[in-house]
Structures are given as structure tokens and as C-alpha cells.
Amino acid sequence: MESPYVLSRIFMITLNRQDYPLLLCICLLSSLILTGISSEEIDFIAQSEENILLAFEKVREAEKAGANVSELIEELNEALTLLHEAKTCFINGDLEKAAEKVSRSNNIVDDVKAKAIFLKDSAYAQAKNSYMLSFLTFIIGAPSIILATIVVWKWFKRKEHKCKFNRGN
């Protein structure tokens, strides 16, 4: 009979690299189930992760609109760090501390979502104002340049005509 090490080695070789995250999730969930943690507690952290993903999407939308989102990214990183700490507390069985960290993370994420929406709207408004200013500048500037060119051309024509007339006498 082969040793357990060899059997586990054979099992790991047959897995593809894409299967490792799935295997890790199965191990994590089975360890959580074996420790007697309820699905409500697992859902609390999963909802927080979804909340962070939604906030990230809002930040991406704000960035696409032209807003500076570096501060929001830092705040999201802080929320992710708190969520990671909450998961660690959760696995260690300190549910009260985990809930407090998840709550703080959710507060930061909600704040980031609100700021991202505001920045996106501000960026769109600024782009619209910039477009209108450019359009008005073109509408007023182009005819002004054409009119000024015609006036200067006529002035030079008149000067040229006067010079010819004066030379002729």
C-alpha cells in the first residue's frame, strides 16, 4: 500500500491550477461548518464582500467619468483590511469583534459609495460645462476672427488704394 503522502501527491497532480481556489473554498467552508458557525454569520461577511464589490464598481464608474478616485481607493483598501481582520476574528471564534469590524467596514464602504456617486456626477457636470464653454468659444470666436480678417483686409485695401491715388497726382 502506498503512503498517504504519495496518494495526496497523486491527487494534487490531477488537479488543475484553476481548481485550487475551489478546493480552498471547500476547505474553508467545511472548517466553518465543523466549528458550528451558522449560515447567518457566514452571510454577514459575504454581504459585506458584495457591498465592497458594489462600492468598487461605483468607484470605477467615477473614474471613467474623469474623477480623481485615489482617496476612495485608499478608503476601500482600509475597508478590505477591516474585512480581512473580521474574517480572521470570525475563524478564531471571536464573533463579537468580527461583527464590529464588519460593521466598521460597511460604514466605510457606504461612505465610499456616496462619495463615488457625488464625484461621478461632479465629473459629468464639469465635462458638460467644459463642452459648453468650448462650444460657445467656437460659436463666438470663429465669426469674430472672420469679421476681424475682413475688416483688416478692407482697411489694407483702402490704404493701398489711397497710396495708388496719391502716387498718381
C-alpha positions as CSV (number, residue, x, y, z in Angstrom):
1,M,0.0,0.0,0.0
2,E,1.2,3.4,-0.9
3,S,1.9,6.0,1.8
4,P,-0.7,8.8,2.4
5,Y,1.9,11.4,1.1
6,V,2.1,9.6,-2.3
7,L,-1.7,9.4,-2.5
8,S,-2.1,13.1,-1.7
9,R,0.7,13.9,-4.2
10,I,-1.2,12.0,-6.9
11,F,-4.4,13.7,-6.0
12,M,-2.8,17.2,-6.2
13,I,-1.2,16.4,-9.6
14,T,-4.6,15.5,-11.1
15,L,-6.0,18.9,-10.1
16,N,-5.6,21.8,-12.5
17,R,-4.4,25.2,-11.3
18,Q,-7.9,26.6,-11.7
19,D,-9.2,24.0,-9.2
20,Y,-7.1,25.3,-6.3
21,P,-9.3,28.3,-5.3
22,L,-12.4,25.9,-5.4
23,L,-10.6,23.4,-3.2
24,L,-9.6,26.2,-0.8
25,C,-13.2,27.5,-0.6
26,I,-14.4,24.0,0.1
27,C,-11.9,23.5,2.9
28,L,-12.7,26.9,4.4
29,L,-16.5,26.3,4.3
30,S,-16.1,22.8,5.7
31,S,-13.9,24.1,8.5
32,L,-16.6,26.8,9.3
33,I,-19.3,24.2,9.3
34,L,-17.3,21.9,11.6
35,T,-16.8,24.8,14.0
36,G,-20.6,25.2,14.4
37,I,-20.9,28.6,12.8
38,S,-24.3,29.4,11.5
39,S,-25.1,30.4,7.9
40,E,-26.3,33.8,9.0
41,E,-22.9,34.6,10.3
42,I,-21.3,33.5,7.1
43,D,-23.9,35.5,5.1
44,F,-23.0,38.6,7.1
45,I,-19.4,38.5,5.8
46,A,-20.5,37.5,2.3
47,Q,-22.9,40.5,2.2
48,S,-20.0,42.8,3.3
49,E,-17.9,41.4,0.5
50,E,-20.7,42.1,-2.0
51,N,-21.0,45.6,-0.6
52,I,-17.3,46.2,-1.2
53,L,-17.6,44.9,-4.8
54,L,-20.5,47.3,-5.4
55,A,-18.5,50.2,-4.0
56,F,-15.6,49.2,-6.3
57,E,-17.9,49.4,-9.3
58,K,-19.1,52.8,-8.2
59,V,-15.5,54.0,-7.9
60,R,-14.7,52.6,-11.4
61,E,-17.7,54.5,-12.8
62,A,-16.5,57.7,-11.2
63,E,-13.0,57.1,-12.6
64,K,-14.4,56.6,-16.1
65,A,-16.3,59.9,-15.7
66,G,-12.9,61.6,-15.1
67,A,-13.0,62.0,-11.3
68,N,-9.9,61.6,-9.1
69,V,-10.6,58.5,-7.0
70,S,-7.3,57.9,-5.3
71,E,-8.7,58.8,-1.9
72,L,-11.6,56.5,-2.4
73,I,-9.3,53.6,-3.3
74,E,-7.4,54.2,-0.1
75,E,-10.7,54.0,1.9
76,L,-11.7,50.8,0.1
77,N,-8.3,49.3,1.0
78,E,-9.0,50.2,4.6
79,A,-12.4,48.6,4.4
80,L,-10.9,45.4,2.9
81,T,-8.3,45.3,5.6
82,L,-11.0,45.5,8.2
83,L,-13.0,42.8,6.5
84,H,-9.9,40.6,6.4
85,E,-9.4,41.2,10.1
86,A,-13.0,40.3,10.7
87,K,-12.6,37.0,8.8
88,T,-9.6,36.2,11.0
89,C,-11.6,37.0,14.2
90,F,-14.5,35.0,12.8
91,I,-12.4,31.9,12.2
92,N,-10.9,32.3,15.6
93,G,-14.4,32.3,17.1
94,D,-14.4,35.9,18.3
95,L,-17.8,36.7,16.7
96,E,-18.3,40.0,18.6
97,K,-15.1,41.5,17.4
98,A,-15.7,40.2,13.9
99,A,-19.2,41.8,13.8
100,E,-17.7,45.1,15.0
101,K,-15.0,45.1,12.3
102,V,-17.5,44.2,9.6
103,S,-19.8,47.0,10.8
104,R,-16.9,49.5,10.5
105,S,-16.0,48.1,7.1
106,N,-19.6,48.5,5.9
107,N,-19.7,52.1,7.2
108,I,-16.6,53.0,5.3
109,V,-17.9,51.3,2.1
110,D,-21.2,53.1,2.3
111,D,-19.3,56.4,2.7
112,V,-17.2,55.5,-0.3
113,K,-20.2,54.6,-2.5
114,A,-21.8,58.0,-1.6
115,K,-18.6,59.9,-2.4
116,A,-18.1,58.0,-5.7
117,I,-21.6,58.8,-6.8
118,F,-21.0,62.5,-6.0
119,L,-17.7,62.6,-7.7
120,K,-19.1,60.9,-10.8
121,D,-21.9,63.4,-11.0
122,S,-19.5,66.3,-10.4
123,A,-17.2,65.0,-13.2
124,Y,-20.0,64.7,-15.6
125,A,-21.2,68.2,-14.8
126,Q,-17.7,69.6,-15.2
127,A,-17.3,67.8,-18.5
128,K,-20.6,69.3,-19.7
129,N,-19.6,72.8,-18.6
130,S,-16.3,72.4,-20.4
131,Y,-18.0,71.3,-23.5
132,M,-20.5,74.2,-23.4
133,L,-17.6,76.7,-22.9
134,S,-15.7,75.2,-25.8
135,F,-18.8,75.3,-28.0
136,L,-19.6,78.9,-27.1
137,T,-16.0,79.9,-27.6
138,F,-16.1,78.4,-31.1
139,I,-19.5,80.0,-31.9
140,I,-18.3,83.4,-30.8
141,G,-14.7,83.1,-31.7
142,A,-14.9,81.8,-35.3
143,P,-17.2,84.6,-36.6
144,S,-15.2,87.2,-34.7
145,I,-12.0,86.1,-36.4
146,I,-13.6,86.0,-39.8
147,L,-15.1,89.5,-39.2
148,A,-11.8,90.9,-38.0
149,T,-10.0,89.4,-41.0
150,I,-12.5,91.1,-43.4
151,V,-12.2,94.4,-41.6
152,V,-8.4,94.3,-41.7
153,W,-8.4,93.2,-45.3
154,K,-10.7,96.2,-46.3
155,W,-8.6,98.6,-44.3
156,F,-5.4,97.4,-46.2
157,K,-7.3,97.7,-49.5
158,R,-8.3,101.2,-48.7
159,K,-4.7,102.1,-47.7
160,E,-3.4,100.6,-50.9
161,H,-6.0,102.5,-53.0
162,K,-5.0,105.8,-51.3
163,C,-1.3,105.1,-51.9
164,K,-2.0,104.5,-55.6
165,F,-4.2,107.6,-55.8
166,N,-1.5,109.8,-54.1
167,R,1.2,108.5,-56.4
168,G,-0.8,109.2,-59.4
169,N,-1.0,113.0,-58.6
